[in-house]
Amino acid sequence: VLHIVAVVRLRYCPRTQAYLQRRTEQGLTKRDIIRCLKRYILREAHTAIMKDLALTA
């Protein structure tokens, strides 16, 4: 699921496309960039879930 989210964001999200360009210039491969992006997406999701749990508890 994370891979699909990462690929869709790379295709449609301007902020993510800028991230791809920046990291490519730093010498990372697309595979490495997707790995980093998956970690970022997971951190975003975890933060959102924890905030939601705090509000409902």
N, C-alpha and C positions, 0 to 999 in steps of 0.2 A: 504494500500500500504506500509506504513512504517513497518508493522509487517512482510510482505513478504520479504522486503529488509533486515530486521534484521535477520530473520531466515536463509535466503540464505547466508548472511555474516557469521553467526555463523557456517554454514556448510563448507564454502569454503575459507574463508579469514583467513590466519594464524594469522594475527595481532588481529583479533576479537576473535579467539579461545584462544589466550593468555590472552586477556581481560576477557573472560569467566572463564578461570582457576583461574586467579588472584582474581576476584570478588567472585568466589565460595569459595576460601580459606578464604575470609573475612567474609563468612557466609551468603551471599545473596542467595536467591533462583533463579532458572532460570527465573522465571516470573519477579522478580525484575531486574535482569540483562538485560532482553529484554526491559523492560521499560526504563532503563538508556540508553541502546543502541539506542532506538528510538529517544530519546532526542538528542543524539550525532549526529545521522544521519540527523535529522531535522536542527540542527545548521550548519552542513556541507552544506546541500542543500541551506539553506538561504544565507550563505556566498557566495556560487557560483552564486546564482541568483543575489544577490546585486552587485557582481563584474561585471557580465555580463551586468547588467543595467547601471552601471557606464561607461562601455566601449562604449555602444551604444548611450548613451545620449549626 
